[in-house]
């Protein structure tokens, strides 16, 4: 009744090809953006920004990048943390070594550095496929872990191995308070989400999907696997690299290589799978799920007033976390985004399903 | 030369231990097409069970014999692994039949998280020791050929022998028994096996139990070497390059791959490591495997991947 496209006629190609062809969707997304840009900064508490919204936005961006590689192009990567690390350390070096480097430029250069490394480690994907490739991408993970720990030049010969940035600002506006950090992340995430959405709707996006569905058949109909796979690696690692810069600069402030360990890679892959492979909204849903779940699980015994030791809690969190992941995979292997679209489909027929 | 041989032997024996963990991966992948990331967690779980039961049983039943305690603990730990295999099949895998490889991979990662938490809740999270009477002192061989001989750790030697025995037992089990034949049939072709009356679910439980057995042996050996603690579950990450190097579907591949990785790791650490600043073991194994894969994308002994449109 409320959600249907009856009477919404398309009279131009532009109208037919817009991202949200249904009026109600456009209203919903406009409302969402309004809440995110206006209501949140006015209402959110500092803890809410620091512990939930900022990590959510940054991890959603990283998941978005990974989703392009795994969900759209079908190349499983377990080395996402590595590309985040490359972005973060590259941007750090640009900031430290070049005086007066603006944050945005450093961020984009960090992304570019991640692109280069991503393409380099993407080259084996032309020959190695499936699970073999997944394990092979771990090489990137362990190599960068080692490189940023052992090679002093990357960390500007910091003795503790941890590096930090301070006095971030964009066009003279300082990015220090939680609200300004949140808004900065939000803008970056919105821009990249829009670009990613449009890329996946374009010719190159279709090529990625063809490669994912069956690479031999795609090659037969004239899609160049080399070009398609390497662009997917490039775009994906660029976005992941930018997310790495944000994670290090905006969220952590001071970090060491452990911040981008293999656990981070797994966490991002979980987001993509639980959110939904091959969907932009899936990256956000998955990130929200994976950020909120540990927070809720940590607080739960506290809310219920059950006295148990923190060690037991952390083990129980591990257990519940693992069990929930398996549960979600069984209930909806296509992810939360699929649940969402099923819900929308039902809404269109409601309240007369026949 | 003596030093080189020492490194070589050390590498070969470390490689045998990697193969033990890699075997678990290969067994499960062959039979059910699941890339089991939980193998490391299973090693930790089995080792924890073994260590704690060996500690608890003498207290509960009031006996002193170490041998008896270890024996009972081994049986109890093995029983737990069988129950675990059954539960994983019943609650998880049977519901995910026909899903894509990556979904199954993620499910086993979920299982790994669960097992890590479950094992440590059940058995505690301190460092425990397993004492099965492994010799700790080093031995010298080939003393006639080199001055001072070549030093090998007796512990590693025993471990390598046990690993070799396990491989022989598994090979016999697969080749000579009726169940083994059924397992190979399922590995060859699920549908054909099912159509001639081999119960898939039972076979999967058996395979996961066998992988649990391999995990238990690996856990005991690694555990008595390094102590039983959380880091034990990370040996899986050491075994992954072994698996892809040897080929996901090949048992001999796991052994040969393990030896190559073991030797490559030790030699690189000694001869290339100092140039790069040390600690290169972990990524060198992966890069080595990557190098082999570029030449043979299906691993050394894996089945040839044939793409059909």
Boltz contact constraints between the chains, C-beta under 6 A:
constraints:
  - contact:
      token1: [A, 76]
      token2: [B, 102]
      max_distance: 6.0
  - contact:
      token1: [A, 127]
      token2: [B, 294]
      max_distance: 6.0
  - contact:
      token1: [A, 127]
      token2: [B, 297]
      max_distance: 6.0
  - contact:
      token1: [A, 128]
      token2: [B, 293]
      max_distance: 6.0
  - contact:
      token1: [A, 128]
      token2: [B, 297]
      max_distance: 6.0
  - contact:
      token1: [A, 131]
      token2: [B, 35]
      max_distance: 6.0
  - contact:
      token1: [A, 132]
      token2: [B, 244]
      max_distance: 6.0
  - contact:
      token1: [A, 132]
      token2: [B, 293]
      max_distance: 6.0
  - contact:
      token1: [A, 135]
      token2: [B, 240]
      max_distance: 6.0
  - contact:
      token1: [A, 135]
      token2: [B, 244]
      max_distance: 6.0
  - contact:
      token1: [A, 136]
      token2: [B, 290]
      max_distance: 6.0
  - contact:
      token1: [A, 138]
      token2: [B, 286]
      max_distance: 6.0
  - contact:
      token1: [A, 139]
      token2: [B, 286]
      max_distance: 6.0
  - contact:
      token1: [A, 139]
      token2: [B, 287]
      max_distance: 6.0
  - contact:
      token1: [A, 139]
      token2: [B, 290]
      max_distance: 6.0
  - contact:
      token1: [A, 142]
      token2: [B, 282]
      max_distance: 6.0
  - contact:
      token1: [A, 142]
      token2: [B, 283]
      max_distance: 6.0
  - contact:
      token1: [A, 142]
      token2: [B, 286]
      max_distance: 6.0
  - contact:
      token1: [A, 143]
      token2: [B, 283]
      max_distance: 6.0
  - contact:
      token1: [A, 146]
      token2: [B, 283]
      max_distance: 6.0
  - contact:
      token1: [A, 150]
      token2: [B, 277]
      max_distance: 6.0
  - contact:
      token1: [A, 216]
      token2: [B, 307]
      max_distance: 6.0
  - contact:
      token1: [A, 216]
      token2: [B, 309]
      max_distance: 6.0
  - contact:
      token1: [A, 217]
      token2: [B, 309]
      max_distance: 6.0
  - contact:
      token1: [A, 273]
      token2: [B, 106]
      max_distance: 6.0
  - contact:
      token1: [A, 315]
      token2: [B, 117]
      max_distance: 6.0
  - contact:
      token1: [A, 315]
      token2: [B, 120]
      max_distance: 6.0
  - contact:
      token1: [A, 315]
      token2: [B, 121]
      max_distance: 6.0
  - contact:
      token1: [A, 318]
      token2: [B, 113]
      max_distance: 6.0
  - contact:
      token1: [A, 318]
      token2: [B, 116]
      max_distance: 6.0
  - contact:
      token1: [A, 318]
      token2: [B, 117]
      max_distance: 6.0
  - contact:
      token1: [A, 319]
      token2: [B, 114]
      max_distance: 6.0
  - contact:
      token1: [A, 319]
      token2: [B, 117]
      max_distance: 6.0
  - contact:
      token1: [A, 319]
      token2: [B, 118]
      max_distance: 6.0
  - contact:
      token1: [A, 321]
      token2: [B, 113]
      max_distance: 6.0
  - contact:
      token1: [A, 322]
      token2: [B, 110]
      max_distance: 6.0
  - contact:
      token1: [A, 322]
      token2: [B, 113]
      max_distance: 6.0
  - contact:
      token1: [A, 322]
      token2: [B, 114]
      max_distance: 6.0
  - contact:
      token1: [A, 323]
      token2: [B, 114]
      max_distance: 6.0
  - contact:
      token1: [A, 325]
      token2: [B, 110]
      max_distance: 6.0
  - contact:
      token1: [A, 326]
      token2: [B, 92]
      max_distance: 6.0
  - contact:
      token1: [A, 326]
      token2: [B, 107]
      max_distance: 6.0
  - contact:
      token1: [A, 326]
      token2: [B, 110]
      max_distance: 6.0
  - contact:
      token1: [A, 329]
      token2: [B, 103]
      max_distance: 6.0
  - contact:
      token1: [A, 329]
      token2: [B, 107]
      max_distance: 6.0
  - contact:
      token1: [A, 330]
      token2: [B, 95]
      max_distance: 6.0
  - contact:
      token1: [A, 333]
      token2: [B, 99]
      max_distance: 6.0
  - contact:
      token1: [A, 333]
      token2: [B, 103]
      max_distance: 6.0
